[in-house]
Amino acid sequence: MKDSDLRELRDFWERQARRDPLWAILSDPSKKGRKWNIADFFETGRREISILVYHLESLKIGFLRNKALDFGCGIGRLSQALAGYFDRVVGVDISETMIKLAKVFNRFEERVCYLSNQYEDLELFEDQAFDFVYTNIVLQHLRPEMTLRYFEEFRRILMSGGLLIFQLPSHPQGPDVVQKDVAPMKAEAYVSSIRLEEASFPPREPSTEMTLRVFVKNASLHDWVQNSDAPIRLGNHWLAGDGKTMLIQDDGRADLPRVLGPGEECLVYLTIRTPARDGDYLCEIDLVHESISWFKDKGAPTASFRLKIRSGTPESLAEPQPSPAGSKPIVDEDSKRIQKIYRQLPAEVEDPGKFPMFGIPREEVVSFFRSGGDNVIRVEEDEHSGQEWVGYRYFVRKNV
C-alpha cells in the first residue's frame, strides 16, 4: 500500500472519530449525531463477547485466556468486554482520537491498554505475543492488499495454537438480489407488553424443544403492520443465571398477526430450544423488528423466566471472570463524561463520506491460511457487511 493511501485511511477515520466517534463504530441510523448512550454502547460489546465465548465453548473450540488483541478497537467497546475473559487485553486502532477516548473509558487499567498504530503492520508487537486475536467490522474497510498484510501479521503475533476470529465480506450480492425495504417505525410505536401464561418450569434436558404460550400487546398508539422484509416477531435470548451475561442472542421466532392495532393483544406460541449445556439460565422474551431492532433496545419491557438445564454429565458455563478490584463501572458519570468530550471535539467536522467497503473471496481467505499450515476450523455466514455483501466469520487456529 502506498504511504498516501495509508495517510488517507488514517485521516478518514480520524475525521470520523472527531465528528461522531461512537456512531463511526456502530452506525445505527437512530444514533447518528452523537446520540449513543455510553452504557448502551458498551453493553453491545459485552453482549457480543459473551455470545462469542459461549459459542466457542458450545463448539468445543478451546483457547488460552492469557492475552488477547482487539484489532480496530475504537474506544474499547470489545476490549472492555474481553477483559472479563482474559488476563490481559490490548486494543489497537489507527485513530489517535479513538485511542484517547478508549483510555478515558478504560475500566480495567491494570489489565487493558490501548495503542495507536498508523502502519500497515503490527511491528509494535513481538512474535507470538497473543493467544487470541479478534476483529469485527474492521477489515471490511481496508483495501484487500492491506488486509492480506494484516493476515500475515496476525499469524506472526499469534502463539502456536492461538485462535484468530475475524469477519470479512467475500463479494457483493448479485444484481438479481432484491434489497430489503426496511425502515424503523416511529419511536413511540415500540411500546409493548409481553406476558407469559406460565412463569415457572421444571428442569429440562439440554437441547430440547419447549413451546411457550405468550400474550403480546401493542401498548402504543400506532398500528403494527407486517412488512415481509422487516416483520415484527416474538423471539427469545438465553442469559446465564446472573441475568446479565448474554449467551445465545437468537433462538426461537414466532409470527404476529398481519396487523395488530393499538391496545390489541394476541396469543403467540413460541417454540424455543433449551441450551446445549447444563446450568442455570434466564430466558428473556422480547419482540424484534427484524433487520432493525429489538424492542428492548427501544425501551420496551421484556418477559423472562428462569430454567435449570440438567443432564447426566453437567458442564460448567463459560462465565466471565469477575471484574478486578478497583475497576470503574459504567454509570451516569460516564454519560456526563462523553457529553463533555463531545463538547471538546470540534463542533463542525466535514462529513468524511461513505465508509469504504472491500471484500476478499472466501476461497482466497481460506487458501491463504491453509497454505501456511493453519487450521480453518469454521466459516460462518455473517451479515455485518449489510445487504449489499455476502460475508463470513472465520475461525482460524494457528499451526502448532
Order of alpha helices (4+ residues) and beta strands (2+ residues): alpha-alpha-alpha-beta-alpha-beta-alpha-beta-beta-alpha-beta-beta-beta-beta-beta-beta-beta-beta-beta-beta-beta-beta-alpha-alpha-beta-beta
